[in-house]
């Protein structure tokens, strides 16, 4: 079995466990969230990560970020790659965001086979979705705040936010502003790197490396947060503390008709393209490219 097929198989297996065996993982679903956190933690430990659980309280309940670190050379910069594992109430969340967690765990596995020279922290966040979205109660905000308080320097942060849905019909891809269609594709057959203006240099660095190694089409955008969707994930929490960060996304509701619905199921995702993304990203982040 070739490497892309292995990646594809692993990605699909994780998405199906989260979306079908565990199911909805909203802030109300405490048992399901705990089960998911345990699963992620066990997987990271099995990969040889140094794993920590960052627990915090919201409305009397305990929630957990899971942090798996693979250390690079002494004194190397730290790269954070993150994804959230919670869903909106009542949805299986295959694309949003079991796909991101699947990508996170597979990147960690690939990194153990060919370690980076830099230190990488693979972080699974909780409480990204409403009603906590864009508040100080998001798991990613709590984690980014802790880094800032500890004066931790980051090379940057990459958020994997919905990476599994693609469409090949002209007109299936939408954009936040009408004129965007003059510059970006009509088909949703690409992955997008999206960040703010302050993160442009970091985004471009990863983008250029990705272009040298990957075959999946890539588009990018660094602009102000007033453009709807630009700050709609965990990367924006890092902006609040001055860190460079961007998200990798299939553009969510601008493409996926199942966004935040019960139809966000595992069978709607394109695991072959997901595998191309993860393999390309892993190759892009090795020292010779990035």
Secondary structure, DSSP 8 states (H G I E B T S, - for coil): --HHHHHHHHHHHHHHIIIIII----TT-HHHHHHHHHHHHHHHHHTT-EEEEEEEEETTEEEEEEEEEE--STT--EEEEEEE----TT---IIIIIHHHHHHHHHHHHHHHS--SSEEEEEEE---STTSTTSTTSHHHHHHHHHHHTT--EEEEEEEE-----B-STT----SSGGGGGTS-SSB-SEEEEE-GGGHHHHHHHHHHHHHH--S-EEEEE--TTSTTTT-STHHHHHTTT--EEEEES-GGGT-TTTTSTT--GGGS-HHHHHHHHHHHHHHTSTTT-
